[in-house]
Amino acid sequence: QVRLEESGGGSVQPGGSLRLSCAASGFIWRSFAMSWYRQSPGKEREWVGQISIGGSETHYLDSVKGRFTISRDEKSLYLQMDSLKPEDTARYYCNANRIYYDRSPASPSWGQGTQVTVSS
């Protein structure tokens, strides 16, 4: 059974930084690309960025390019968020993707997510 657990969220002022983590289990970690998604109240969940299976390639939503960085190691997925803006406020989730550039989540189940609030 796929299990996804996000952590690291919090409240920061505009311009601040946070680093999110995602611990995943129940599937072959090195067989899937991984993505971060976010959802704000009243909005659809949106894709934020993705990292390839080997970790050498990433691509991002235009609005976060140059500010967010995705990385992965043998066990976890990370999202380094710098220069945060109020519009980044959302609940952040991770999920696997069957192939790179396919943004659709491979797992129908989601973790609890981790809340990021950017406010002065």
Helices and strands as residue ranges (DSSP letters): E 3-7, E 10-12, E 18-25, G 29-31, E 33-39, E 46-51, E 58-60, G 62-64, E 68-72, E 76-81, G 86-88, E 90-97, E 114-118
